Amino acid sequence: MNQPLDPIAVVAEFVERVAPYDPEPGAVPAALLGVRVAGGEAVFPLSDHVIRAMCRALEAYRDPSDRGTCAECGGRRLDDNLRCNDCGRLHGILGEVIAQHARRVAEESAHGSPA
Ligand SMILES: [Zn+2]
């Protein structure tokens, strides 16, 4: 269950947290950020320092469901067990052991078993 978020308050709090460290506090805003949600809207004039900090924060964000990319199909939907929802390939140590075993079995059957 997601906790309720107030995006306007979150942006305001971010600006308050970062703005005191702006090396040019009186400079003209470099960007205007508008946030409109069901509960209201706000426009934030952001200094170069703050917008750069916000961009770095956004770049650093990783979705909690991001468990990497499937080595088999390139899919991005790996479940909690690192199993690809798109092709079924298992990842992680267990997945690698199973994949190696499957390759060995495939090679053995391709070469034919000695009679
Ligand atoms: Zn896959």
Backbone and ligand atoms as CSV (ligand in chain L), in Angstrom:
chain,resi,resn,atom,element,x,y,z
A,1,MET,N,N,0.852,-1.193,0.000
A,1,MET,CA,C,0.000,0.000,0.000
A,1,MET,C,C,0.887,1.242,0.000
A,2,ASN,N,N,0.636,2.122,-0.947
A,2,ASN,CA,C,1.415,3.356,-1.012
A,2,ASN,C,C,0.946,4.354,0.035
A,3,GLN,N,N,1.897,5.043,0.631
A,3,GLN,CA,C,1.545,6.117,1.553
A,3,GLN,C,C,1.104,7.320,0.728
A,4,PRO,N,N,0.138,8.100,1.268
A,4,PRO,CA,C,-0.286,9.282,0.524
A,4,PRO,C,C,0.869,10.274,0.394
A,5,LEU,N,N,0.992,10.861,-0.789
A,5,LEU,CA,C,2.052,11.826,-1.051
A,5,LEU,C,C,1.423,13.158,-1.430
A,6,ASP,N,N,2.024,14.228,-0.958
A,6,ASP,CA,C,1.619,15.558,-1.388
A,6,ASP,C,C,2.766,16.113,-2.233
A,7,PRO,N,N,2.663,15.975,-3.561
A,7,PRO,CA,C,3.775,16.372,-4.428
A,7,PRO,C,C,4.185,17.828,-4.247
A,8,ILE,N,N,3.214,18.717,-4.025
A,8,ILE,CA,C,3.548,20.132,-3.854
A,8,ILE,C,C,4.396,20.322,-2.588
A,9,ALA,N,N,4.000,19.678,-1.501
A,9,ALA,CA,C,4.770,19.776,-0.254
A,9,ALA,C,C,6.151,19.144,-0.413
A,10,VAL,N,N,6.221,18.050,-1.176
A,10,VAL,CA,C,7.509,17.377,-1.367
A,10,VAL,C,C,8.471,18.288,-2.132
A,11,VAL,N,N,7.965,18.941,-3.197
A,11,VAL,CA,C,8.828,19.842,-3.970
A,11,VAL,C,C,9.247,21.031,-3.099
A,12,ALA,N,N,8.305,21.607,-2.357
A,12,ALA,CA,C,8.623,22.754,-1.490
A,12,ALA,C,C,9.677,22.366,-0.458
A,13,GLU,N,N,9.539,21.187,0.114
A,13,GLU,CA,C,10.490,20.729,1.126
A,13,GLU,C,C,11.863,20.508,0.493
A,14,PHE,N,N,11.885,19.981,-0.733
A,14,PHE,CA,C,13.163,19.770,-1.434
A,14,PHE,C,C,13.867,21.103,-1.647
A,15,VAL,N,N,13.107,22.101,-2.120
A,15,VAL,CA,C,13.681,23.428,-2.380
A,15,VAL,C,C,14.230,24.023,-1.076
A,16,GLU,N,N,13.471,23.901,0.007
A,16,GLU,CA,C,13.928,24.436,1.297
A,16,GLU,C,C,15.207,23.749,1.779
A,17,ARG,N,N,15.297,22.445,1.457
A,17,ARG,CA,C,16.453,21.671,1.907
A,17,ARG,C,C,17.718,22.033,1.133
A,18,VAL,N,N,17.571,22.409,-0.153
A,18,VAL,CA,C,18.725,22.605,-1.026
A,18,VAL,C,C,19.099,24.086,-1.175
A,19,ALA,N,N,18.090,24.969,-1.167
A,19,ALA,CA,C,18.317,26.396,-1.444
A,19,ALA,C,C,19.362,27.057,-0.533
A,20,PRO,N,N,19.440,26.721,0.763
A,20,PRO,CA,C,20.441,27.386,1.608
A,20,PRO,C,C,21.872,27.200,1.130
A,21,TYR,N,N,22.120,26.222,0.283
A,21,TYR,CA,C,23.491,25.950,-0.181
A,21,TYR,C,C,23.752,26.530,-1.568
A,22,ASP,N,N,22.805,27.329,-2.066
A,22,ASP,CA,C,22.959,27.956,-3.379
A,22,ASP,C,C,24.096,28.976,-3.321
A,23,PRO,N,N,25.143,28.814,-4.152
A,23,PRO,CA,C,26.259,29.772,-4.129
A,23,PRO,C,C,25.862,31.142,-4.674
A,24,GLU,N,N,24.748,31.228,-5.432
A,24,GLU,CA,C,24.270,32.518,-5.944
A,24,GLU,C,C,22.800,32.681,-5.580
A,25,PRO,N,N,22.524,32.976,-4.299
A,25,PRO,CA,C,21.128,32.990,-3.839
A,25,PRO,C,C,20.258,34.069,-4.495
A,26,GLY,N,N,20.850,35.133,-5.008
A,26,GLY,CA,C,20.041,36.203,-5.584
A,26,GLY,C,C,19.848,36.098,-7.082
A,27,ALA,N,N,20.371,35.058,-7.698
A,27,ALA,CA,C,20.346,34.949,-9.159
A,27,ALA,C,C,18.919,34.756,-9.682
A,28,VAL,N,N,18.732,35.111,-10.949
A,28,VAL,CA,C,17.442,34.937,-11.615
A,28,VAL,C,C,17.144,33.438,-11.699
A,29,PRO,N,N,15.877,33.037,-11.470
A,29,PRO,CA,C,15.547,31.606,-11.565
A,29,PRO,C,C,15.923,31.027,-12.933
A,30,ALA,N,N,16.433,29.831,-12.935
A,30,ALA,CA,C,16.827,29.163,-14.167
A,30,ALA,C,C,15.675,28.350,-14.741
A,31,ALA,N,N,14.671,28.052,-13.917
A,31,ALA,CA,C,13.549,27.232,-14.377
A,31,ALA,C,C,12.320,27.518,-13.523
A,32,LEU,N,N,11.168,27.287,-14.123
A,32,LEU,CA,C,9.910,27.320,-13.381
A,32,LEU,C,C,9.341,25.914,-13.415
A,33,LEU,N,N,9.023,25.394,-12.246
A,33,LEU,CA,C,8.441,24.056,-12.180
A,33,LEU,C,C,7.012,24.167,-11.690
A,34,GLY,N,N,6.067,23.757,-12.537
A,34,GLY,CA,C,4.667,23.772,-12.157
A,34,GLY,C,C,4.217,22.385,-11.726
A,35,VAL,N,N,3.496,22.323,-10.612
A,35,VAL,CA,C,2.960,21.054,-10.136
A,35,VAL,C,C,1.457,21.236,-9.959
A,36,ARG,N,N,0.671,20.432,-10.656
A,36,ARG,CA,C,-0.781,20.507,-10.531
A,36,ARG,C,C,-1.294,19.124,-10.149
A,37,VAL,N,N,-1.965,19.058,-9.024
A,37,VAL,CA,C,-2.551,17.799,-8.558
A,37,VAL,C,C,-3.996,18.079,-8.163
A,38,ALA,N,N,-4.699,17.020,-7.779
A,38,ALA,CA,C,-6.107,17.189,-7.436
A,38,ALA,C,C,-6.295,18.203,-6.309
A,39,GLY,N,N,-5.336,18.259,-5.383
A,39,GLY,CA,C,-5.462,19.139,-4.221
A,39,GLY,C,C,-5.043,20.579,-4.456
A,40,GLY,N,N,-4.555,20.906,-5.648
A,40,GLY,CA,C,-4.141,22.278,-5.905
A,40,GLY,C,C,-2.989,22.335,-6.876
A,41,GLU,N,N,-2.418,23.518,-7.005
A,41,GLU,CA,C,-1.276,23.670,-7.893
A,41,GLU,C,C,-0.332,24.717,-7.356
A,42,ALA,N,N,0.934,24.623,-7.800
A,42,ALA,CA,C,1.951,25.565,-7.373
A,42,ALA,C,C,2.985,25.689,-8.471
A,43,VAL,N,N,3.605,26.867,-8.546
A,43,VAL,CA,C,4.701,27.086,-9.482
A,43,VAL,C,C,5.924,27.471,-8.652
A,44,PHE,N,N,7.009,26.744,-8.880
A,44,PHE,CA,C,8.237,26.977,-8.124
A,44,PHE,C,C,9.292,27.589,-9.042
A,45,PRO,N,N,9.727,28.834,-8.764
A,45,PRO,CA,C,10.897,29.358,-9.472
A,45,PRO,C,C,12.146,28.705,-8.878
A,46,LEU,N,N,12.926,28.050,-9.714
A,46,LEU,CA,C,14.071,27.288,-9.209
A,46,LEU,C,C,15.379,27.882,-9.710
A,47,SER,N,N,16.311,28.068,-8.806
A,47,SER,CA,C,17.630,28.550,-9.199
A,47,SER,C,C,18.375,27.440,-9.929
A,48,ASP,N,N,19.452,27.817,-10.598
A,48,ASP,CA,C,20.285,26.833,-11.288
A,48,ASP,C,C,20.753,25.757,-10.305
A,49,HIS,N,N,21.142,26.198,-9.095
A,49,HIS,CA,C,21.618,25.254,-8.070
A,49,HIS,C,C,20.532,24.237,-7.723
A,50,VAL,N,N,19.308,24.715,-7.508
A,50,VAL,CA,C,18.219,23.825,-7.078
A,50,VAL,C,C,17.794,22.901,-8.229
A,51,ILE,N,N,17.688,23.438,-9.453
A,51,ILE,CA,C,17.243,22.563,-10.553
A,51,ILE,C,C,18.292,21.496,-10.851
A,52,ARG,N,N,19.574,21.852,-10.691
A,52,ARG,CA,C,20.623,20.832,-10.884
A,52,ARG,C,C,20.525,19.749,-9.810
A,53,ALA,N,N,20.280,20.160,-8.567
A,53,ALA,CA,C,20.130,19.194,-7.477
A,53,ALA,C,C,18.933,18.288,-7.742
A,54,MET,N,N,17.833,18.887,-8.236
A,54,MET,CA,C,16.630,18.100,-8.512
A,54,MET,C,C,16.901,17.101,-9.643
A,55,CYS,N,N,17.611,17.531,-10.674
A,55,CYS,CA,C,17.937,16.625,-11.786
A,55,CYS,C,C,18.806,15.471,-11.298
A,56,ARG,N,N,19.785,15.775,-10.436
A,56,ARG,CA,C,20.646,14.697,-9.910
A,56,ARG,C,C,19.826,13.726,-9.061
A,57,ALA,N,N,18.889,14.271,-8.277
A,57,ALA,CA,C,18.037,13.403,-7.449
A,57,ALA,C,C,17.187,12.506,-8.344
A,58,LEU,N,N,16.638,13.054,-9.424
A,58,LEU,CA,C,15.805,12.258,-10.325
A,58,LEU,C,C,16.638,11.202,-11.051
A,59,GLU,N,N,17.861,11.587,-11.462
A,59,GLU,CA,C,18.734,10.620,-12.140
A,59,GLU,C,C,19.107,9.468,-11.217
A,60,ALA,N,N,19.250,9.757,-9.919
A,60,ALA,CA,C,19.682,8.735,-8.958
A,60,ALA,C,C,18.542,7.803,-8.559
A,61,TYR,N,N,17.297,8.192,-8.859
A,61,TYR,CA,C,16.158,7.386,-8.424
A,61,TYR,C,C,16.123,6.049,-9.157
A,62,ARG,N,N,15.890,4.986,-8.400
A,62,ARG,CA,C,15.659,3.679,-8.999
A,62,ARG,C,C,14.343,3.152,-8.456
A,63,ASP,N,N,13.518,2.650,-9.346
A,63,ASP,CA,C,12.238,2.103,-8.923
A,63,ASP,C,C,12.478,0.879,-8.032
A,64,PRO,N,N,11.734,0.752,-6.934
A,64,PRO,CA,C,11.919,-0.421,-6.062
A,64,PRO,C,C,11.681,-1.740,-6.797
A,65,SER,N,N,10.925,-1.719,-7.878
A,65,SER,CA,C,10.664,-2.940,-8.648
A,65,SER,C,C,11.728,-3.196,-9.713
A,66,ASP,N,N,12.698,-2.276,-9.838
A,66,ASP,CA,C,13.751,-2.422,-10.843
A,66,ASP,C,C,14.767,-3.448,-10.362
A,67,ARG,N,N,14.730,-4.640,-10.946
A,67,ARG,CA,C,15.667,-5.692,-10.558
A,67,ARG,C,C,16.599,-6.021,-11.723
A,68,GLY,N,N,16.767,-5.047,-12.589
A,68,GLY,CA,C,17.681,-5.235,-13.708
A,68,GLY,C,C,16.962,-5.692,-14.965
A,69,THR,N,N,17.767,-6.112,-15.929
A,69,THR,CA,C,17.267,-6.488,-17.250
A,69,THR,C,C,17.480,-7.982,-17.465
A,70,CYS,N,N,16.499,-8.616,-18.069
A,70,CYS,CA,C,16.599,-10.051,-18.344
A,70,CYS,C,C,17.730,-10.315,-19.344
A,71,ALA,N,N,18.615,-11.257,-18.999
A,71,ALA,CA,C,19.731,-11.588,-19.885
A,71,ALA,C,C,19.245,-12.326,-21.131
A,72,GLU,N,N,18.048,-12.882,-21.078
A,72,GLU,CA,C,17.525,-13.682,-22.191
A,72,GLU,C,C,16.799,-12.805,-23.214
A,73,CYS,N,N,15.805,-12.045,-22.733
A,73,CYS,CA,C,14.932,-11.318,-23.666
A,73,CYS,C,C,15.056,-9.805,-23.530
A,74,GLY,N,N,15.828,-9.323,-22.555
A,74,GLY,CA,C,15.975,-7.883,-22.377
A,74,GLY,C,C,14.813,-7.251,-21.645
A,75,GLY,N,N,13.864,-8.064,-21.178
A,75,GLY,CA,C,12.709,-7.542,-20.438
A,75,GLY,C,C,13.131,-6.910,-19.124
A,76,ARG,N,N,12.299,-6.014,-18.605
A,76,ARG,CA,C,12.630,-5.301,-17.369
A,76,ARG,C,C,11.757,-5.750,-16.212
A,77,ARG,N,N,10.919,-6.771,-16.425
A,77,ARG,CA,C,9.963,-7.151,-15.391
A,77,ARG,C,C,10.394,-8.445,-14.698
A,78,LEU,N,N,11.426,-8.329,-13.825
A,78,LEU,CA,C,11.850,-9.476,-13.033
A,78,LEU,C,C,11.084,-9.442,-11.714
A,79,ASP,N,N,10.559,-10.610,-11.290
A,79,ASP,CA,C,9.787,-10.623,-10.052
A,79,ASP,C,C,10.701,-10.775,-8.838
A,80,ASP,N,N,10.111,-10.935,-7.630
A,80,ASP,CA,C,10.887,-11.017,-6.388
A,80,ASP,C,C,11.888,-12.167,-6.410
A,81,ASN,N,N,11.594,-13.212,-7.182
A,81,ASN,CA,C,12.490,-14.366,-7.269
A,81,ASN,C,C,13.453,-14.240,-8.446
A,82,LEU,N,N,13.530,-13.033,-9.032
A,82,LEU,CA,C,14.389,-12.741,-10.188
A,82,LEU,C,C,14.038,-13.616,-11.387
A,83,ARG,N,N,12.752,-13.952,-11.501
A,83,ARG,CA,C,12.267,-14.689,-12.656
A,83,ARG,C,C,11.656,-13.681,-13.621
A,84,CYS,N,N,12.014,-13.786,-14.908
A,84,CYS,CA,C,11.509,-12.840,-15.904
A,84,CYS,C,C,10.037,-13.129,-16.181
A,85,ASN,N,N,9.196,-12.108,-16.030
A,85,ASN,CA,C,7.768,-12.272,-16.296
A,85,ASN,C,C,7.483,-12.413,-17.786
A,86,ASP,N,N,8.435,-12.022,-18.634
A,86,ASP,CA,C,8.191,-12.060,-20.070
A,86,ASP,C,C,8.581,-13.407,-20.685
A,87,CYS,N,N,9.743,-13.950,-20.301
A,87,CYS,CA,C,10.190,-15.198,-20.939
A,87,CYS,C,C,10.377,-16.337,-19.946
A,88,GLY,N,N,10.324,-16.046,-18.638
A,88,GLY,CA,C,10.401,-17.109,-17.648
A,88,GLY,C,C,11.805,-17.437,-17.184
A,89,ARG,N,N,12.835,-16.801,-17.759
A,89,ARG,CA,C,14.218,-17.081,-17.370
A,89,ARG,C,C,14.448,-16.680,-15.921
A,90,LEU,N,N,15.162,-17.561,-15.180
A,90,LEU,CA,C,15.536,-17.274,-13.796
A,90,LEU,C,C,16.905,-16.602,-13.781
A,91,HIS,N,N,17.046,-15.576,-12.922
A,91,HIS,CA,C,18.325,-14.890,-12.780
A,91,HIS,C,C,18.860,-15.112,-11.377
A,92,GLY,N,N,19.985,-14.514,-11.055
A,92,GLY,CA,C,20.602,-14.723,-9.759
A,92,GLY,C,C,21.381,-16.030,-9.779
A,93,ILE,N,N,21.894,-16.438,-8.638
A,93,ILE,CA,C,22.761,-17.612,-8.568
A,93,ILE,C,C,21.991,-18.872,-8.971
A,94,LEU,N,N,20.792,-19.063,-8.427
A,94,LEU,CA,C,19.995,-20.239,-8.768
A,94,LEU,C,C,19.670,-20.251,-10.260
A,95,GLY,N,N,19.310,-19.089,-10.791
A,95,GLY,CA,C,18.984,-19.000,-12.210
A,95,GLY,C,C,20.172,-19.372,-13.076
A,96,GLU,N,N,21.378,-18.944,-12.663
A,96,GLU,CA,C,22.590,-19.243,-13.434
A,96,GLU,C,C,22.888,-20.743,-13.402
A,97,VAL,N,N,22.724,-21.369,-12.232
A,97,VAL,CA,C,22.958,-22.812,-12.104
A,97,VAL,C,C,21.986,-23.573,-13.009
A,98,ILE,N,N,20.719,-23.156,-12.992
A,98,ILE,CA,C,19.719,-23.828,-13.827
A,98,ILE,C,C,20.028,-23.617,-15.309
A,99,ALA,N,N,20.445,-22.403,-15.676
A,99,ALA,CA,C,20.762,-22.107,-17.077
A,99,ALA,C,C,21.962,-22.940,-17.536
A,100,GLN,N,N,22.991,-23.076,-16.678
A,100,GLN,CA,C,24.167,-23.889,-17.030
A,100,GLN,C,C,23.769,-25.352,-17.226
A,101,HIS,N,N,22.938,-25.848,-16.322
A,101,HIS,CA,C,22.482,-27.237,-16.424
A,101,HIS,C,C,21.709,-27.449,-17.730
A,102,ALA,N,N,20.835,-26.482,-18.044
A,102,ALA,CA,C,20.035,-26.593,-19.271
A,102,ALA,C,C,20.937,-26.598,-20.497
A,103,ARG,N,N,22.012,-25.746,-20.485
A,103,ARG,CA,C,22.953,-25.712,-21.617
A,103,ARG,C,C,23.669,-27.063,-21.754
A,104,ARG,N,N,24.111,-27.626,-20.598
A,104,ARG,CA,C,24.795,-28.926,-20.623
A,104,ARG,C,C,23.899,-30.015,-21.202
A,105,VAL,N,N,22.650,-30.046,-20.744
A,105,VAL,CA,C,21.705,-31.060,-21.221
A,105,VAL,C,C,21.480,-30.883,-22.718
A,106,ALA,N,N,21.357,-29.616,-23.165
A,106,ALA,CA,C,21.121,-29.346,-24.582
A,106,ALA,C,C,22.322,-29.793,-25.413
A,107,GLU,N,N,23.562,-29.512,-24.914
A,107,GLU,CA,C,24.767,-29.920,-25.639
A,107,GLU,C,C,24.859,-31.446,-25.726
A,108,GLU,N,N,24.576,-32.102,-24.596
A,108,GLU,CA,C,24.654,-33.572,-24.576
A,108,GLU,C,C,23.658,-34.187,-25.549
A,109,SER,N,N,22.459,-33.638,-25.602
A,109,SER,CA,C,21.457,-34.225,-26.501
A,109,SER,C,C,21.774,-33.874,-27.947
A,110,ALA,N,N,22.454,-32.703,-28.177
A,110,ALA,CA,C,22.819,-32.328,-29.543
A,110,ALA,C,C,23.902,-33.256,-30.078
A,111,HIS,N,N,24.854,-33.662,-29.193
A,111,HIS,CA,C,25.922,-34.547,-29.627
A,111,HIS,C,C,25.496,-36.010,-29.614
A,112,GLY,N,N,24.364,-36.264,-29.055
A,112,GLY,CA,C,23.862,-37.640,-28.973
A,112,GLY,C,C,24.559,-38.390,-27.859
A,113,SER,N,N,23.853,-39.216,-27.170
A,113,SER,CA,C,24.458,-39.985,-26.086
A,113,SER,C,C,25.085,-41.251,-26.647
A,114,PRO,N,N,26.255,-41.618,-26.083
A,114,PRO,CA,C,26.916,-42.843,-26.587
A,114,PRO,C,C,26.043,-44.075,-26.376
A,115,ALA,N,N,25.996,-44.940,-27.396
A,115,ALA,CA,C,25.106,-46.103,-27.347
A,115,ALA,C,C,25.675,-47.249,-26.537
L,1,ZN,ZN,ZN,13.175,-12.528,-20.183
